[in-house]
Amino acid sequence: MWFKFTNSIACKFLKNLLVNFKGLLPLFLLCSLNFLTAQTPELEVTTFSNLTYDDGNNLVSLNDKVTFTIKVKNTGNIQLSSVAVTSTLKGLNGASLSLTNSPVFNSSTSSSAEGTLLVGEVATYTATYTFIASGVSAGGVSLTVTSTGQTLGGVGTSDLGDNGDDTDGNTLNDSNVITIGEAIASVEGTKLENYVDIDGNGAVGLGDRMEYIIKVKNTGNQTLNTAVLTDVLKNNNNVTLVLIEPGVTPPGTPFVVSDQGSTEGNLLVGETAEYKAVYIIDQDDVDSGGLNNCLTISAVSVVSGATVTDQADDGDDT
C-alpha cells in the first residue's frame, strides 16, 4: 500500500536529515520527498422512484408504472472500472417479481463510458416496473439495488443502495417500496329520480310521487364509518320541504341495503350503500313550478379520522 506525507513533522524531520547528508542522495530528492496516500475505492448508490398513474386516480393499481432512477457515485479517491448495478424486485408478500425493464445506463456527470467512474463522478441508470396482477396481489413491490466496481489494480468495492429518504430513520440501505392503494379516503354519491304519475295524466302534478334512489360508494382504500346524508329538497319558491318514506319516523333518507352487508353508516372498501327518499307533491310545489333536490354525503376514515365529502350527482358522466 502506498502513502503520502505532506506537511507532517515526520516529513520535516526527513528533509532536515537529508540536508545533513545530502551527499548521499541526489539533490532533487530534497524537493520531491513524497509518499502516496492510501487508495480507498468506494461507491454510493441511491435509488429514486416516480409513479405514473395509468387511470389518473392517484391510487397505485393495475397498469400503473414506476420509474426507478439509480444514481451511482464514486465516493472514493481512485478511479473505478467494471462498475455495474444489479437489482432485486420482490412483492411485499415476499414473492419474487421481475422488472419490466432492467437497469439501463443513461449517462455520467464526467462523460465517462458505462462501467467507468472517475473520482466524484455520478452515473445514472433507469429501470421500470408496470404493475401486473402479481404485483397487485403482492400488495406492492420493493426494489433493492446493489452496485459493484473495482480499481485498475483489481481491488473491489460494493454498496447496497438507499432510497434517498433520510427522514425514515434509515440513511444507508433501505429499499424503494411502492404500496398498492396508498392511503386514500374518498366517497362518491349518485342520485336518481323516479317519477310516479299517481293520477295517470302524464304530467307532474298534485299528489304525484317523487322517489330519490341514492347510492353511496366507498371509492378509496380505507374503511369508512359515520356516513351521513344531508338531503335538502326545496321547491322553486325556495321553501324547504320534508322528505318522507311511509312507515319511517322521523321522515328523511332511510338506509335500504349495502352490497357487502355493512350496517347503516359503515362502508367497506368498494362497498355501495343504497338509500331511498320519497316526496309527495303538494299544491304549493305545483304553484312554484318545480322542485330542487341537493344531496351532500360525508363519512369518516377509520384509519386517519379524516372526514371526506361528496356532492351527489345523477351518475351520468356523459
SULBELVEN-V403074 format. One record per helix or strand of 3 or more residues. SS is the DSSP state (~ for helix, > for strand). FROM is the first residue (numbers start at 0). LEN is the number of residues. Records with the same first field share a line. If there is no record, write none. Layout:
SS=FROM-LEN, FROM-LEN
This chain:
~=8-12, 21-3, 26-5, 132-5, 165-3, 282-6
>=42-10, 64-10, 79-12, 100-8, 121-9, 139-11, 155-5, 175-4, 186-10, 208-10, 223-12, 253-5, 271-9, 290-11, 306-5
